[in-house]
Amino acid sequence: MPYLSLEEELRGNSYPGRGIIIGRSEDAAHAVIAYFIMGRSENSRNRIFVADGEGIRTQPYDPAKLEDPSLIIYAPVRVQGSNTIVTNGDQTDTIFEEMEKGKTFEQSLLRRGYEPDRPNFTPRISGLVNVEGGMMKYYMSILKREPAEMDQVNRYTFQYANCTPGVGRFIHTYMSDGDPLPSFTGEPKPVKIEGNIERFTKMLWESLNDENKVSLFVRYITLSSGEYVSAIMNKHQIQ
C-alpha cells in the first residue's frame, strides 16, 4: 500500500479544516496522536489549546472577541483508562460518557450527527486509541451529511490493529477550501509517521497553511508503560 507524505498532503491543501492523525511511531515504541484546527473567520481563529487534566480543551485567546462558542469551545482530547479519545467537537464528551456506561466507540456516536453549521454541515470526525499490554489499536469515525438534500446522517467507522511502525491514518473535515466547504470523502488516508515528537510536531506545524492554521496538539504514548509526552502549538502564542 502506498503511504502518503503528510507534509505534501498538508502543503497541498490550504484548508483541510480540522484533522486527526493516528498511527504508530517509526521506532514501534509509541502510539501517535495529532489533532489540528484551522479557521477562516475571526471567531474560529480566536482560539488556543490548553492542557486540561490528561487531555486538552479549546478556549478563546481574546474572550472579548468571542462570538458563538457552540461549535468552537470544547474538549478535543480526553483520557479514559487505557483509551485516548480525540474529536473535532463536543462528541468527545459523548464518547467518554457512553463508554463509561459500557458502550463501544461506534455505539457511543449513534447519538450524534454532523454539525448544524449550514451550508457547510461540517462532518464530525472522531478517533479512539487503545494502549494496553504493550499493544495498540485504534478507531476512526466520520459522521457526515448525505449529499442529497435531506437530513440523513451517513456513519462510517474504521478499525486498525496490528499497527505497522511508521504508518498511520489521516482524516479531516474538508477536502479543500470552498464555499460551501466540501466534506471529506473516502477512507482515512494512509500516511507516514516519521520522527520523534519534536520532529513530527515541527513538520506538521510548518506544513499547515500559515494564514489558516490555529492550533496543533501531538501526543506520543509509550506502548510498554502507557506514559505519554505531549506538545501544543498555538499561533496566537508564537512570536
C-alpha positions in Angstrom: 0.0 0.0 0.0 1.4 3.4 -0.9 1.7 5.7 2.1 1.2 9.4 1.6 3.6 12.1 2.8 1.8 14.2 5.4 3.9 17.2 4.6 2.8 17.0 1.0 -0.8 16.4 1.9 -0.9 19.5 4.2 1.2 21.8 2.0 -1.1 21.0 -1.0 -4.3 21.9 0.8 -4.8 25.4 2.1 -7.9 24.4 4.1 -8.4 20.8 5.3 -10.3 22.3 8.3 -9.8 20.1 11.4 -7.7 16.9 11.2 -6.9 13.8 13.2 -3.8 11.7 12.6 -3.3 8.4 14.4 -0.6 5.8 14.0 2.5 4.1 15.3 5.9 5.7 15.6 8.8 4.7 13.4 10.6 3.1 16.4 7.5 1.0 17.1 7.5 2.1 20.7 4.7 4.7 20.7 1.1 5.3 19.7 1.0 8.7 17.9 -2.0 11.1 18.0 -2.2 14.5 16.4 -5.1 17.0 16.1 -5.1 20.4 14.4 -7.7 23.1 13.9 -7.8 25.8 11.3 -10.1 28.8 10.8 -11.3 31.3 8.2 -13.4 33.6 10.4 -12.2 35.8 13.3 -14.3 33.7 15.7 -12.7 30.4 14.6 -9.2 31.9 14.7 -9.7 33.3 18.2 -8.7 30.1 19.9 -5.9 28.3 21.6 -5.4 24.8 23.0 -4.7 24.5 26.7 -4.0 21.4 28.9 -7.0 20.1 30.9 -6.1 17.2 33.1 -4.8 14.4 30.9 -6.5 16.0 27.9 -6.9 19.4 26.3 -9.6 22.0 25.7 -10.1 25.0 23.5 -10.5 28.4 24.9 -10.8 31.9 23.4 -7.5 33.7 23.0 -9.3 37.0 23.5 -12.6 36.5 25.4 -13.8 39.9 24.4 -13.9 38.8 20.7 -15.7 35.5 21.3 -19.0 35.4 19.4 -20.7 32.0 19.1 -18.9 29.4 21.3 -21.2 26.5 20.5 -19.1 24.8 17.9 -15.6 26.1 18.7 -15.2 25.7 22.5 -14.9 22.0 23.5 -12.5 19.3 24.8 -10.8 17.7 21.8 -8.9 15.2 23.9 -9.9 13.2 26.9 -8.4 10.1 28.5 -10.5 7.2 29.9 -8.3 4.5 31.4 -6.3 2.9 28.5 -8.3 4.9 25.9 -7.5 8.3 24.5 -10.4 10.0 22.7 -9.8 12.7 20.2 -12.5 14.6 18.2 -13.4 17.8 16.5 -16.3 18.7 18.8 -18.2 18.1 22.0 -18.8 14.5 20.9 -15.6 13.8 22.9 -17.8 14.1 26.0 -20.5 11.9 24.4 -18.0 9.1 23.6 -16.5 9.4 27.1 -19.8 9.3 28.9 -21.3 6.5 26.8 -18.2 4.3 27.1 -18.4 4.8 30.8 -21.8 3.0 30.6 -20.2 0.1 28.7 -21.0 1.1 25.1 -18.5 0.8 22.3 -16.9 3.7 20.4 -19.2 3.1 17.5 -22.3 2.8 19.6 -21.5 6.0 21.5 -21.7 8.0 18.3 -25.2 6.9 17.4 -26.5 9.8 19.5 -24.6 12.4 17.3 -24.7 13.7 13.7 -22.9 16.2 11.6 -22.6 19.8 12.8 -25.6 22.2 12.1 -23.4 24.9 10.5 -25.4 25.4 7.3 -24.4 25.5 4.5 -21.2 23.5 5.3 -22.7 20.8 7.5 -19.2 20.1 8.9 -18.6 16.4 9.5 -17.9 15.2 13.0 -14.6 13.3 13.0 -13.5 11.2 15.9 -10.8 8.8 16.9 -10.0 6.5 19.8 -6.6 4.9 20.7 -6.4 2.0 23.0 -3.0 1.1 24.5 -2.9 -2.0 26.6 -0.4 -4.8 27.3 2.3 -3.2 25.1 -0.1 -3.2 22.1 -2.2 -0.6 20.4 -5.3 -0.5 18.2 -7.4 2.5 17.1 -10.6 3.5 15.6 -11.7 6.4 13.4 -15.2 7.7 12.6 -16.8 10.3 10.4 -20.4 11.4 10.7 -21.5 13.4 7.6 -24.5 14.6 5.8 -26.0 12.7 2.9 -25.0 14.7 -0.2 -28.6 14.8 -1.4 -31.0 17.4 0.0 -32.1 15.5 3.1 -31.2 15.3 6.8 -29.8 11.8 6.7 -26.5 11.1 8.6 -24.1 8.8 7.0 -21.9 7.0 9.6 -18.5 5.4 8.9 -16.3 3.7 11.4 -12.8 2.2 10.7 -10.8 -0.1 13.0 -7.0 -0.6 12.8 -5.0 -3.2 14.7 -1.6 -4.9 14.2 -0.3 -1.4 13.6 2.8 -1.1 11.4 5.6 1.1 12.7 5.9 4.4 10.9 2.4 4.5 9.4 -1.0 5.8 10.4 -4.2 7.2 9.1 -5.3 10.8 8.5 -8.9 12.1 8.4 -10.0 15.7 8.1 -13.3 17.6 7.8 -12.9 19.3 4.3 -11.4 18.1 1.0 -10.3 21.7 0.3 -11.3 25.3 0.6 -14.6 26.3 -0.9 -18.0 27.9 -0.4 -19.7 25.9 0.8 -16.8 23.7 2.1 -16.7 20.2 0.5 -16.8 17.4 3.1 -14.1 14.8 3.4 -14.8 11.7 1.2 -13.4 8.2 1.3 -11.5 6.3 3.9 -8.9 7.8 6.2 -5.7 8.4 4.2 -2.7 6.0 4.8 0.2 8.3 5.8 3.8 8.0 7.0 4.5 8.8 10.7 8.2 9.9 10.9 10.5 11.0 13.6 10.2 11.7 17.3 7.6 14.0 18.8 9.7 17.1 18.3 10.4 16.4 14.6 6.8 15.3 13.9 5.3 18.3 15.6 7.6 20.7 13.8 6.8 19.1 10.4 3.0 19.3 10.9 3.0 22.9 12.2 5.2 24.2 9.4 3.2 22.3 6.7 -0.2 23.7 7.7 -1.3 26.8 5.8 0.2 29.8 7.7 -2.9 32.0 7.2 -5.5 29.5 8.3 -3.8 27.4 11.0 -4.8 28.0 14.6 -3.6 25.2 16.9 -1.9 21.8 16.9 -1.8 19.0 19.6 0.5 16.0 19.4 0.9 13.1 21.8 3.3 10.1 21.9 2.1 7.3 24.2 4.7 4.7 25.2 3.2 1.3 24.5 5.1 -0.5 27.2 4.0 1.8 30.0 1.2 4.0 28.9 3.2 7.1 29.8 3.0 10.0 27.3 4.5 13.2 26.3 2.6 16.0 24.5 3.2 19.1 22.5 0.9 22.1 21.9 1.3 24.8 19.3 -0.9 27.9 19.2 -0.5 30.5 16.5 -1.5 33.3 18.9 1.2 32.4 21.3 4.1 32.0 18.8 6.1 35.1 18.2 
